[in-house]
Amino acid sequence: MSEQVPDELVELWAELRPELLRQVATLRELVTAFSEGAVDDETREQARSLAHQLAGSLGSFGFDAAGAAARALELRFKQRVTPASVPLLVALATELENRVGTGPPPQPAPPREPAVPAPPAAPPADAAPPDAPADAVDVALVEDDELLGELAQTALTARGYSVRWIADGDEAVRLLAGERPALRAALVLLDWELPSRSGIEVLRALPDDLRVVMVTGHGEAEAVAQARELGARAHVAKPWTVSGLAAAVREQLGR
């Protein structure tokens, strides 16, 4: 079945495709290293992490088959690599490479509306006077993956939502937690795996009345239940689709 990039993401796909191809090539090199006997835990974890990123990015762009191949590689790299498992790794890497390499070429993007200058950035929360009003957005997107962050921000902005992208767990807590947060968000889309502080740790620190949707590759019932117990309203599994992510936002915000 032919895979198609959603219309509103064609321009972003053209911009990010070279980086995705570079990641696919790197993953292929790691799989080749395994086929040549260079098997160690550090290389395996590097390959697992890269496959995890690709599964989310490609699946969210609409490359279902490529995303599924990357996800299968991620699951395989969670286990010890043996000589018997190498042929399957090579086959999955080849499938991934073929799917992305023959994917739809970038299409000309429609003319953009003139850009509206962004307001000056607010000073850090600890430098603001006690009565300073907080910034307000529809969605605070907490996601460390640069490709997925750009993808989600572009898709949600195109649907009329104001979005603040935060790439670090500590920064998310600094901006969103406390009695006088520097950023007020109607909804938080919170990734599970973050640098400095995990998504579940961020969730524990956020106010109880803040709407939170966990966005993660962890689809296990136990992980989802843990997030729900800590106050998450819903869960979106990676790789998400643009329509699925937008539907989750719409369900929580009512628009």
N, C-alpha and C positions, 0 to 999 in steps of 0.2 A: 504494500500500500504506500502511495506517495505521501511524504511528510511535508507539511507546509508551515512556514513561519507565519504567525498571525500578522495581519496587515500593520497594526500599530507598532510592531516590533521589527519590521523589516530593516529600518535604518539602523537600529541598535545592533541587529544581527550582522549587518555589513561591517559595523565598527568592531564588534567583538569576535567575529569569526576567526581572524588570524590567531588570537590568543587561545581560543578553544582548539584550533588545529595544533598549536604548539603543545598544549597540554596532552592532546591525544598522542602526538609523536613521542612525548616524554614517557607516557604510560607504555607505549609500544617498546621503547628502549628498556624499560624496567622488566617487562615480560620477557624480552629477549635475554636479559641478564639471567633470569631464572632458568630459561631453557638451556643456558650455557653453564648452569651449575652454581651461579653466584647467588646463593640463597642465604639470607640472614634476616633477622627480625627488623632491623632498621630499614632495609630496602623494602621488605614486605609492608611495613607500616606506611612508608612513603607512597607505595603503590596504592594501598587501601585508601589513604587520604585523597589522593589525586582522583581515583575512581569515584569516590564519594562526591567530590566537587563536580565532576563531569556528569554524574547521574542527575544531580539537581539542575545544573545549567542546561544540559541538552534536553532533558525531559520537559523543563519549563518553557523552552523555546518551541516545543511541539515535536521534537525528534523522539518519538516514543520508542522505536526499536533501538536507536543508539543509546538512549537513556537506560533502557532495560539491559543492554549489554554491559554498560558501565556499572549498573547496580549489581549484576551478576558477578562482575569482577571484584567489586567491593566485598561482597559476601564471601567469595573464595579467598580473598586476601586476609580475611579475619581468621582463617584457619592456617595451620601449618602447611606450607607448600611442599609437596612431595614430587618425585619424578613422574608419578602416575597422573598427577593433576596438571602438569605443564601443558600437554596437548590441548586441554580444554581452555586454559588461560590464553594460549596462542590463538585458538579459534575465536574466542570472545574478543580479543584485542583486534583481530582482523575484521570481525564483524563491525566493531565500533569504528575502526578506521575507514572502512568502506562506506558506512552509513553517513558519516560526517563529510568525508571527502567528496561524495556524490550528492550531497544535500543541495537544496534549492539555492541558486546563486542570488546574491543581493539584488533586489529590484530598486529602480529609481524611487526615491522617497518624494512625497508631495511637498510643495513649498511650505516652509515653516512660517508660522505667524511671527511677527517681530517680537523679539524677546523683551520681556518686561524686566527691568533691572531689579535684582533682589535687594531687599532691605538690608541695611548694615547688620552684621552679625551681632547678636546680643553678647555682652560681656559674660565671663564665667560667673556661675552662680555665687561663688564665694566672694566676688568683687562687687556684686550688685547691692544696692541699699535694701534694707529690710522690707520696704513697701514697694519695691519694683515689681511690676506685673510680669508674670511668666509668659514666654512664648506659647502659642497655642497652635496645634496642628490636628488634622483628622487622624493621621496614622503616624506612629513612631515605629519605624522599621529597624529592628535590631538584628543585623545580619553581617557576618564578617567576610563572607564570600563576595568579592568585588563584582563578579559577573552576575550573580543572583541579585545582589543589592541593586545594581543598575537596572536589571531587568524588572524587578518588582517596582522600583520607584518610577520607571518609565510607564509601566502598565497602569499603575494606580493614578499617577498624575494625569494620564490621558483620559481617565474616567472622572476627573474632576476633584480628586481628593488632594488635600495638601499633605505632603509627606516629609518627614525628617528622618534621614538615614543615619543610624548610629552603628558603628562597626566594632564596638568593644563592650564587653560586659560591665566593666568598671564604669565606663562613660555612661552607659545606660542607667546604672544606679545613681550616678551623680546627677544626671539630668532629670530623672523621673521619680526618684524616691524622696522621702523626707516630707516634713510638714509644709514646706514652701518650695516645691520643685521648680527648677528653672525652665522646665518644659512640661506643658500640660497637653496630653494627647487623649483624644476620644477613644483610641484603640492602640494597643501595642501588638505588633507582629514580632514574636520573639523566637529566634533560632535557638536550638538546643545546644549546639556545639559552638562555643565562643571562646576567644582568647581572654585570658586574665580571670574570667569568672564565667561559669557555665550558665546556660539559659535557665536551668532549674534554680540555681543560686540567685540569679537576678529576679526570678519570679518570687522567691521567698522575701526579697527585699522591697518589692513593690507594694503600694497601698492596696488594701483588700478591695476597694471599690473601683479599681482601674481595670477596664476590660482588656484581657490578654488572650491572644490566640497563639498557641505554640506551633512553630513551623519547624519540622524536623524530619530526618530520615528514620527516626525511631518509631516504627509503627506498632511495636509490641504493646499488647494490652496493658502490661504492668507499667510501662513508661507513661502511656497516655493517662492511666488512672492516677499515677503520682502527680502529674501536672494538674489534673482536675481537682485532686484533693487540696492542692496549694492555691487554687482559685482560678486556673485557666478556664475560660469559657468554652473553648473549642480547640481542635487540633487539625492542622493541615499537614499531610505527609508529603515529603519530597520523593520524587520530583513532582512539584505541583504544576498545574497548568495555569495560564493567565486567567482563564475564565473561572477556574476553581478558586484561585486566590481572591479574585474580585468578588466572587459569590460569598466567600467567608467574610470579607470586609462588609459587604452590603447587608449580610444577615445581622452582623453585630451593630452596625450604625443605622440600619433602617433606611438606607438610601443608596 
